[in-house]
Amino acid sequence: MGKFGQVMQSLILLIVRLVFGAGLMVRGLTRVMDGYQHYEPLLFTIGLPWPSIFYWGAVGLEIGGGALIALGLLTRIVAACLTAEFTMTILWIHWWNGFHIANNGYEYAAVLVLLSLLLVAFGAGAVSIDRLLFGRTKDPTDSVVAPV
């Protein structure tokens, strides 16, 4: 990948991380402000085992994971956990309502899965704590695409 491509990739990953991380933190804080009692009936209705553990796990992952994503710290690990969380919400809650978000479908959750997978695949980018702590890993596309 050329220098311009590397700069653009790092810039885009930074913007994605900041917006996605902030959105996750707001999502988690909204759950806290709504309170467990707001979500408890839904969690029992869908037959989720240990609903309070899943609720607080999701809240912690969204607030803490959102902060870590925004900072670019442990990005791939956190993004993999988020992929699992959002996949579970698609399968347990949204799938039966179809795709469209207006019907409480899986459209939005699918976008969150894809954003998480993007960060699993590409990592945090150059402007991240991951890069400071762990250094640069070899870009897998360097050996696949020959310069023209």
Secondary structure, DSSP 8 states (H G I E B T S, - for coil): --HHHHHHHHHHHHHHHHHHHHHHHHHHHHHHHH-HHHHHHHHHHTT-SSHHHHHHHHHHHHHHHHHHHHHTSSHHHHHHHHHHHHHHHIIIIIGGG-S-GGGT-SHHHHHHHHHHHHHHHH-S-SSSHHHHHH-----TTTTTS---
